[in-house]
Amino acid sequence: MSKKDIVLDAILTQGSLPLFFYEDAQVSLEITRTLYKAGIRVFEYTNRGPAALENFKVLKKAQQDEMHDLHLGIGTVKTAAEAAAYITAGADFIVAPVINPEVGAMAKQHGMLWIPGCMTPTEINTAQQHEAALIKLFPANILGPEFMSSIRELFAGQLFIPTGGVELNIDSISNWFRAGVCAVGMGSKLISKKVLENRLYDQLYADTLKLMELVQTSK
């Protein structure tokens, strides 16, 4: 099985994709360890600040040392230069808020999963033309499950994951799965600013267990 397929299968099995960024490398590491302890085996660190690349390298070392079965991806990658930097740093997959064919081509060259963000049917079609196996619906709080329900027959067989606005409750998560997504992205609704700033690792652990239970119930 290719690296791309292994990561995609991990996302489908987990049914969720936690994502976050925090400027403090040690806090980022403890958040990663907490997610892993709760059973998360694939997640996305986001390229949202000047410290992101160096922090990612810290997480990558921890993955190699203590979390061997974790798939560590990078998000908010909009340019080929950003993609190249994170591929060099060891990213296992790439997530983007936009479609940049250069990023998609670079991911393909390295046998990696590329998850571009789309908001319209035209963008989805463009992403498919550039061989996106999984497409991010973003921002999901604007689009809503109804959008997914409306376009699923137009793009039969395409895998989708909503990011932005998915709530940590059974109604929100089950509505998305019923609409036709294969997994849900979970950012600040799981790893909130409060959790990050106050180092609420026990709360994150409990909430992550809850997320995994809700996903399995909803799938």
C-alpha positions as CSV (number, residue, x, y, z in Angstrom):
1,M,0.0,0.0,0.0
2,S,1.3,3.5,-0.9
3,K,2.0,6.2,1.7
4,K,-0.9,8.1,0.2
5,D,-3.3,5.2,0.7
6,I,-2.0,4.4,4.2
7,V,-2.7,7.9,5.4
8,L,-6.1,8.0,3.6
9,D,-7.1,4.7,5.2
10,A,-6.0,6.0,8.6
11,I,-8.3,9.1,8.2
12,L,-11.2,6.9,7.1
13,T,-10.7,4.5,9.9
14,Q,-10.4,7.3,12.5
15,G,-13.3,9.2,11.0
16,S,-11.9,12.5,12.3
17,L,-8.9,14.8,11.7
18,P,-7.9,16.9,14.7
19,L,-5.9,20.0,13.7
20,F,-4.3,22.9,15.6
21,F,-1.4,25.3,15.8
22,Y,0.2,26.9,18.9
23,E,3.3,29.1,19.0
24,D,4.8,27.3,22.0
25,A,6.6,24.2,20.9
26,Q,6.4,22.4,24.2
27,V,2.6,23.0,24.5
28,S,2.3,21.8,20.9
29,L,4.2,18.6,21.8
30,E,2.0,18.0,24.9
31,I,-1.2,18.5,22.9
32,T,0.2,15.9,20.4
33,R,1.0,13.5,23.1
34,T,-2.5,13.9,24.6
35,L,-4.2,13.3,21.3
36,Y,-2.0,10.2,20.8
37,K,-2.7,8.9,24.3
38,A,-6.5,9.2,23.6
39,G,-6.1,7.1,20.5
40,I,-5.6,9.6,17.7
41,R,-3.3,8.1,15.0
42,V,-3.6,10.8,12.3
43,F,-3.8,14.6,12.8
44,E,-2.9,17.9,11.2
45,Y,-0.6,20.6,12.5
46,T,-1.4,23.9,10.8
47,N,1.1,26.3,9.2
48,R,-0.4,29.3,10.9
49,G,2.5,31.2,12.4
50,P,6.2,31.9,12.2
51,A,7.1,29.1,14.6
52,A,5.1,26.5,12.7
53,L,8.0,24.9,10.8
54,E,10.3,24.6,13.7
55,N,7.5,23.4,16.0
56,F,6.6,20.8,13.3
57,K,10.2,19.5,13.4
58,V,9.9,19.0,17.2
59,L,6.7,17.1,16.7
60,K,8.3,15.0,13.9
61,K,11.2,14.0,16.2
62,A,8.7,13.0,18.9
63,Q,6.7,11.0,16.3
64,Q,9.9,9.1,15.4
65,D,11.0,8.6,19.0
66,E,7.7,7.7,20.7
67,M,4.7,7.7,18.4
68,H,5.7,5.4,15.6
69,D,2.2,4.7,14.2
70,L,1.2,8.4,14.2
71,H,0.6,10.0,10.8
72,L,1.6,13.7,11.1
73,G,0.3,16.1,8.4
74,I,0.7,19.8,7.8
75,G,-2.2,22.1,7.0
76,T,-2.7,25.6,5.6
77,V,-0.1,24.9,2.9
78,K,-0.9,27.4,0.0
79,T,2.4,27.5,-1.9
80,A,4.9,25.1,-3.5
81,A,7.6,26.6,-1.3
82,E,5.7,25.8,1.9
83,A,5.0,22.3,0.7
84,A,8.7,21.7,-0.1
85,A,9.7,22.9,3.3
86,Y,7.3,20.6,5.1
87,I,8.0,17.6,2.9
88,T,11.7,18.1,3.7
89,A,10.7,18.2,7.4
90,G,8.9,14.9,7.1
91,A,5.2,15.7,6.7
92,D,3.1,12.6,6.0
93,F,0.4,14.4,4.2
94,I,-0.6,18.0,3.1
95,V,-3.8,19.9,3.7
96,A,-4.7,23.2,2.1
97,P,-7.4,25.8,2.3
98,V,-7.2,26.3,-1.5
99,I,-6.4,24.5,-4.7
100,N,-2.9,25.1,-5.8
101,P,-2.0,22.6,-8.6
102,E,1.7,23.0,-7.9
103,V,1.2,21.8,-4.3
104,G,-0.9,18.9,-5.6
105,A,1.8,17.9,-8.1
106,M,4.5,18.1,-5.5
107,A,2.5,15.8,-3.2
108,K,1.9,13.4,-6.0
109,Q,5.6,13.4,-6.9
110,H,6.4,12.3,-3.3
111,G,3.5,9.8,-3.1
112,M,1.6,11.8,-0.5
113,L,-2.0,12.5,0.2
114,W,-3.1,16.1,-0.7
115,I,-6.3,17.4,0.7
116,P,-7.3,20.8,-0.9
117,G,-10.1,23.0,0.4
118,C,-13.1,23.7,-1.7
119,M,-16.3,25.8,-1.3
120,T,-18.0,25.4,-4.7
121,P,-18.9,22.7,-7.2
122,T,-16.5,24.3,-9.7
123,E,-13.6,24.1,-7.1
124,I,-14.5,20.5,-6.4
125,N,-14.3,19.7,-10.1
126,T,-11.0,21.4,-10.4
127,A,-9.6,19.5,-7.4
128,Q,-10.8,16.2,-9.0
129,Q,-9.0,17.2,-12.2
130,H,-5.8,17.4,-10.1
131,E,-6.4,14.0,-8.6
132,A,-7.5,15.0,-5.0
133,A,-8.5,11.7,-3.4
134,L,-10.0,13.6,-0.4
135,I,-11.4,17.1,-0.5
136,K,-11.9,19.5,2.4
137,L,-15.2,21.3,2.5
138,F,-14.2,24.7,3.9
139,P,-15.4,26.7,5.7
140,A,-17.9,24.1,6.8
141,N,-19.8,26.5,9.1
142,I,-20.8,28.5,6.1
143,L,-21.5,25.5,3.8
144,G,-23.3,23.2,6.3
145,P,-24.4,19.6,5.9
146,E,-27.1,20.7,3.4
147,F,-24.4,21.7,0.9
148,M,-22.9,18.2,1.2
149,S,-26.3,16.5,0.7
150,S,-26.9,18.7,-2.4
151,I,-23.7,17.9,-4.2
152,R,-23.0,14.3,-3.2
153,E,-24.7,12.9,-6.3
154,L,-22.8,15.3,-8.6
155,F,-19.5,13.9,-7.3
156,A,-20.4,10.2,-6.6
157,G,-17.5,8.4,-5.1
158,Q,-15.5,11.5,-4.1
159,L,-14.4,11.6,-0.5
160,F,-15.1,14.7,1.6
161,I,-14.2,16.0,5.0
162,P,-15.7,19.2,6.5
163,T,-13.4,21.6,8.4
164,G,-14.4,24.7,10.4
165,G,-17.5,24.8,12.5
166,V,-18.1,21.0,13.2
167,E,-19.3,20.9,16.8
168,L,-18.3,18.3,19.4
169,N,-21.8,16.9,19.8
170,I,-23.8,14.0,18.3
171,D,-26.2,16.2,16.3
172,S,-23.5,18.1,14.4
173,I,-21.3,15.1,13.8
174,S,-24.1,12.7,12.8
175,N,-25.6,15.3,10.5
176,W,-22.4,15.6,8.6
177,F,-22.0,11.8,8.3
178,R,-25.6,11.4,7.2
179,A,-24.9,14.1,4.5
180,G,-22.2,11.9,3.1
181,V,-18.8,12.9,4.5
182,C,-16.2,10.2,5.3
183,A,-14.6,12.1,8.3
184,V,-14.9,15.4,10.2
185,G,-12.1,17.9,10.8
186,M,-11.9,19.2,14.4
187,G,-10.0,22.3,15.2
188,S,-10.9,24.9,17.9
189,K,-14.1,23.0,18.8
190,L,-11.8,20.3,20.2
191,I,-8.4,22.0,20.8
192,S,-9.7,25.4,21.9
193,K,-7.8,28.5,22.8
194,K,-8.7,27.9,26.4
195,V,-7.3,24.4,26.3
196,L,-4.0,25.6,24.7
197,E,-3.5,28.7,26.9
198,N,-4.4,26.9,30.2
199,R,-2.7,23.6,29.3
200,L,-5.9,21.7,29.9
201,Y,-4.6,18.3,28.8
202,D,-6.9,16.2,30.9
203,Q,-9.9,18.0,29.4
204,L,-8.5,17.5,25.9
205,Y,-8.0,13.8,26.6
206,A,-11.6,13.4,27.7
207,D,-13.0,15.4,24.8
208,T,-10.9,13.4,22.3
209,L,-12.3,10.2,23.7
210,K,-15.8,11.7,23.4
211,L,-15.0,12.7,19.8
212,M,-14.0,9.2,18.9
213,E,-17.1,7.7,20.5
214,L,-19.4,10.2,18.7
215,V,-17.7,9.5,15.3
216,Q,-18.1,5.7,15.7
217,T,-21.7,6.2,16.7
218,S,-22.3,8.4,13.7
219,K,-20.4,6.6,10.9
